[in-house]
């Protein structure tokens, strides 16, 4: 098991290094977008709606990136593996693709910290932000990210069953995560029933340094939310997995 974890983590690290030009380009592009959004928002009422400062735009944008990267780490793997035939080979050789998928997701979560926080570092040159507050929320991410993985497994189940649904999944996830990051967590009830929403809300409060006492109930809500969505995701993926094996969808076509 540990050998598999080490091998997959090393592979993900080497992949990040091998395609470093793409990684650097993505970091610069995402940084420019954020700086552009915060700069132009000063001439509109967007910042007033979200909280009245540049940080009220930067924090949700950062959390949107966290959700998107973790979601794509699973959906991207499933889509690529199922359409290239790699998934079928992994089933034949290891017999447990799901285990490999989760190890990949954990590895990506750890490695994505590098580009995500590089973006924040770049943005700090253009806006007054407390970088330390962005690091303090990492434990909240760890508790809440299983909800994102669960949602990604549900999307992956659709990919296994219907193959080319990447565009639909991307559009849906982008809209959903933008809603959670910028707007939906302002509605209290949705912070409990939407994936990662409570974790997102607590993270926003910490990053924006708003006085708020985190209680056991908040932590329990994040953990339960993550456990429920992850469990539903596993059920959906396992069901789609069996269906895909029967109809031959694991192979390349």
HELIX and SHEET records of a PDB file:
HELIX    1   1 UNK A    2  UNK A   18  1                                  17    
HELIX    2   2 UNK A   20  UNK A   40  1                                  21    
HELIX    3   3 UNK A   41  UNK A   43  5                                   3    
HELIX    4   4 UNK A   46  UNK A   50  1                                   5    
HELIX    5   5 UNK A   55  UNK A   84  1                                  30    
HELIX    6   6 UNK A   86  UNK A   93  1                                   8    
HELIX    7   7 UNK A   97  UNK A  123  1                                  27    
HELIX    8   8 UNK A  131  UNK A  136  1                                   6    
HELIX    9   9 UNK A  138  UNK A  162  1                                  25    
HELIX   10  10 UNK A  166  UNK A  182  1                                  17    
HELIX   11  11 UNK A  184  UNK A  186  5                                   3    
HELIX   12  12 UNK A  190  UNK A  193  1                                   4    
HELIX   13  13 UNK A  197  UNK A  207  1                                  11    
HELIX   14  14 UNK A  216  UNK A  247  1                                  32    
END                                                                             
